[in-house]
Amino acid sequence: MKDDFGSFDGLQSFEANGIEESSLGSASSFSSFGMDTESLQPSISTQSAGTSGNANSLEEYGLQVIQELSANGILPTPYNYRIYFEKLLEDKSQAFRDDAFQYVEVDQRPEEKQAALESKVLKTQSYMASTLNQVEALLKNLKLLQNILKKHEKEVETTTNAIALQNIITIFQKELDKLGEVAGHQLQDIKTMHEKTLASIQGISDEVICNSVYGIYNKRFLEKRVLAEVNSVNVGGYKSSLLLVRVSKSLQSRITSDKTAVVINRSLSKMLQKVANRSDIVAYYEAGIFGILLSHSDKDAAKRFANRLIEKVVGINIIVNDEEIPLSVCTGIVEINEFSKQKEIIKNGLEALKKASSGNVSFMVFGES
């Protein structure tokens, strides 16, 4: 259950996924970010004395990539392997390249996603600065209006002539009309920039993959990775599993406030992160339900994970309403295989979780009685 993703401290393979999908065959404008320059010397050559340029199957091609790395004295890190894997494809037929790229991770590198996200943040910052400038200009005009009112108020107080008073009113009306026209344009500009700012902020929010309450991935990211895993399973011919976990029904009945629920779920979140491998996807789904995506793990491996979780949970007590009660969980398991349908994976997992909760059992596998 290992993959190429890096991890931040405290989060499993926490990557900034979901910014923009990059085209497999094209170079990104951020492709120079994070380059492992020391290990990439000397420069890549597409042929070496120890390898053959004719690798007719993906298995043979994989060996060729490893041999090229070794021949050039390059460390066989996942990053370097990917560079060589894509570089050596330049001499292959289009059909071979299309076939090979099915196995290439389509997500951008973390540095590329970071750069794309920063670009959106900077654009939002520009919109906000423009909005503030417009607000500042409008405030100046309001201040000007106050001064005009005070000026004419004094003039009216000292004027007894009807004609002079009428002139003051006429001048005041013209000043109001002019100021109103300018303020109207400024208000429209503020409205436009406000709408752009909100849209830009929403665009950034749509890229967020972290649940800030529990410090793990969020529902959007889990759903995206499940869909991607189904595609990978169909291409690679292996099996994976999705587990949906929540506190047991008996413990749920004793939770009387949102604050207590958050405290308990945080304990469960930390426990899941301890049990999971760094390459596993741990996420908060919704309504007290957590999801764990285990790549290259069939339902038997998922059962072992569920049992390890139970072993970790045993002996842990939670304070609920000044009462110390044991933490208990239930799990729904669904295997992802070549027959799985994307839209039914999470649905089936929720159904298995519901059965496990209703039956007061530690876990239930979808499709098994």
Secondary structure as UniProt FT lines:
FT   TURN            9..10
FT   TURN            12..13
FT   TURN            24..25
FT   TURN            29..34
FT   TURN            37..40
FT   TURN            49..50
FT   HELIX           58..71
FT   TURN            72..73
FT   HELIX           78..88
FT   HELIX           89..91
FT   HELIX           94..101
FT   TURN            102..103
FT   HELIX           110..158
FT   HELIX           162..205
FT   TURN            206..207
FT   STRAND          210..211
FT   TURN            212..215
FT   STRAND          216..217
FT   HELIX           219..236
FT   STRAND          240..247
FT   HELIX           249..252
FT   TURN            253..254
FT   HELIX           258..275
FT   TURN            278..279
FT   STRAND          281..286
FT   TURN            287..288
FT   STRAND          289..294
FT   TURN            295..296
FT   HELIX           299..313
FT   TURN            314..315
FT   STRAND          317..320
FT   TURN            321..322
FT   STRAND          323..326
FT   STRAND          329..336
FT   TURN            338..339
FT   HELIX           342..344
FT   HELIX           345..358
FT   TURN            359..360
FT   STRAND          363..365
FT   TURN            366..367
//
